[in-house]
Amino acid sequence: MDFADVPALGEVVVPADKLQARVIELGEKITADYRDRPPLLVGVLKGACFFLSDLARCIRLPVELDFMAVSSYGSSTHTSGVVRIVKDLDIDLTGRHVLIVEDIVDSGLTLSYLRRNLWARHPASLEVVALLVKDGLQSVELDLAYEGFRIPPEFVVGYGLDVAERFRNLPYIVTYRGVGESPANPAASAAYKHIPPATLSGQ
């Protein structure tokens, strides 16, 4: 089944070519800013995996990588900012120049928690690069060093972002409309109708 046959997918928000061009630009900027202090890139799993992989290859410095996984408590589509660390870092942050790599920021509450948690580990510096920022949803000051795109406050999938672990492998960012539209392809609709709302990722 082709992705074009999935009625749950809506309009393309950021096409693949613009994604890749912007990642290259961000990599060049980070290279210039961190030239004398190669950063430790901290990827927030799982959504940032594609972005982190591409970004790291665009940074012309000997960067290191580590990963965190967090679970946000709240409704199926909104985070409350109450966060549980599911996978912690392996590397000691003391004296390190840390760059958090985020896929998407909406309220900013989870990111605020991560910042407080990582600052407590005494890095030399701590900044954030976010691929996507949803306009108008922030309840805290974001203070992002780098950001890719501002997008409308809609649920999106692709390039690492998922619904029930699906659609991460899309090469672009697209809105997710959910099942229940008038399907152009009934077989495609049937293939995805089992996705329960409670499994939506916490955008």
VENLIN-V544773 format. One line per field, one symbol per residue. phi: phi as a letter, one per 20 degrees, with the letter a starting at -180 (. if undefined). A space follows every 50 residues. Layout:
phi: ???
//
This chain:
phi: .egfeeffedffecffffgfffffffffffgffdgebgeeedeefefeff fffffgfeeebffdcbccccceeqffcceenecdfecefeefegmeedcf ddfbcdfnffffffgfffffemffbbccdcfccefndfdcfelefbbebe cffcfccoloecclmdmgefecdcfdenepffffcgfffffdfeffgfef fee
//
